[in-house]
Amino acid sequence: MEMKKSAKDNIWQTMLASPDSPCIINFEILEEHFAQPERKVVEKKEETKKKGPVLVALLDPKKSLAINLIIKNLRRKNDDIAVAITDCSFEKLNPDQVNGLLKIIPESTEVDMINAHQGGPETLAEAERFYTFLIKVPEFELRLQCMKFSNEFKPASIDLGKRVDEMLAAGINILTSDEVKELLHILLVVGNFINTGGYAGNACGFKLSLLAKIHEIKSNKPRMTMMHVFVESIEKNKPELLHFYKKLGDLTNVAKVENTENEKDLKEMTKAISTVQNKMQKLDKETIDKFEQTFKDANEFCVETQQKITEINSLEDRFRSFFILDKKNYSLQECFKVMAVFCTKFENAIEENKKRREQEVRLAKRKEEMARRDTLPKTKKQMKGLPPPEECVIDNLLSEIRGGLQLKKAKSTGAAEGKKVGRTASIKKANAESAARWRKSKLVTSVVTMKGGDNDASNVPSNGNHPKSNGTLDLHDASDELIVSDLVDSVKASSAEIINTIELDVIDVEIIDTMQIESCI
């Protein structure tokens, strides 16, 4: 091993320059500890795969995928599918399967490719193999078209026939209904009465479009319109007209479809019948006989429906002359829409009137019950807290004023509690509290006149003591007269509020003497 020498000696150069040192390392032990195990090379046996024949795909991959999906949905073998198509078996092929097969009908170029293939069907892919069975069926596409028409004719004829019949019946019922004529007459009278004195009064008729706007005319009463009033009058005076709309048919469905759409659907059905019928001559007699009755019924239906549609078109002229309509602005479909709105709002008004009457009955019963409770005698619990009759309150007050009242200590409230105030201030404060409690109480007084005795010696107690000495009022004292004057003003202000019931708290009257109180109601 050669190492590049440097200017200075290093450990590795020293080792190289020194003679070989005796080796003390046992390489066998190193090998035992650090040797890597030998990897065994496993020889793989070559598996011989059996390679089958390569399947030939002639069709477009996208179409081939669609064919495979439809075949999988059929859940039948290719030969069974071919037999079902040949026999036109409705038991083996449902409508969805027939429609699916019509979507994968092979084109002429694809048929030529299948026929030009030299190998057998087993060499073709699944989709191409199905085509080999399908193209062997004579007129397979025509057979599938006959099956499709037979499946779709019955529901289509039922739907179209129902629409035409409802429209024709509704038009005839409106024109021949005596109830409709009478209702229009009543509406004309109502309109002339409402418009009396105006330019629209005394009219000979009205536009048909007004029927769809009656529910928009508001009444003076809340939640009521002219339709509600009109229906209510019909209920009272002409109840036999109340359910006239049931005889006209389902105008809501009739108004949704125009007669031009019926004509278009009938034209498409007639064209499909003639197309398939002309091609059926290529089929065998057995298959023709199988579909003969279906096409016979289809032709008869088309003839009858065409006659009804023609009659409906004639109804449009009859409507214009019957209701005096403008040809440019009104059509048969527009008339059906107006009548449908009128009948719907009429029916809704019947239900709303019924609910309103029920509410009025419940309200009347509630008021009657409340009035009955007021006439019943009050129980002790109900009488608790009520004051004695008005006369007793006034009489007691007058007698106490004449005889003099025992003074009570004024009750201080809030921050004033516990403080001593002068006699005059305490009395004024007690008077103010009494007036406030009087206002809060529901005191009913009409005219209260309180008269005291003469300010003579007869009203002074016989014991000769000054009234103030035993807690009574002395009118000869100027300060007491001022207090009485303040109290009178307080009482007058309090008695101005009049309420129907009397609920008195205990009135602390500190000093009241003979006076006159007049309260104006």
Protein Blocks (a to p, Z undefined) as FASTA:
>chain_A
ZZdddfbdcfklmmmmpccdddfbdfklmmmmmpccddddddddddddddddddddfbdf
klmmmmmmmmmmnopafklmmmmmmnopaklpcfklmmmmmmmcccfklmmmmmmpmbdf
klpcfklmmmmmmmmpghklmmmmmmmmmmmmmmmmmmmmmmmmmmmmmmmmmmmpmklm
mmmmmmmmmmmmmmgoiakgoiabdcfklmmmmmmmccfbehiafklmmmmmmmmmmmml
mmmmmmnopfklmmmpcfklmmmmmmmmmmmmmmmmmmmmmpcfklmmmmmmmmmmmmmm
mmmmmmmmmmmmmmmmmmmmmnopafklpcfklmmmmmmmmmmmmmmmmmmmmmmmmmmm
mmmmmmmmmmmmmmpccdfklmgopacdfklmmmmmmmmmmnopaddddddehjlgoiac
dfklmmmmmmmmmmmmmmmpccddfbdcdddddddfklpcfklpafklnopacfkbmklm
mmmmmmmmmmmmmmmpccfbdcddddddfbdcdddddddZZ
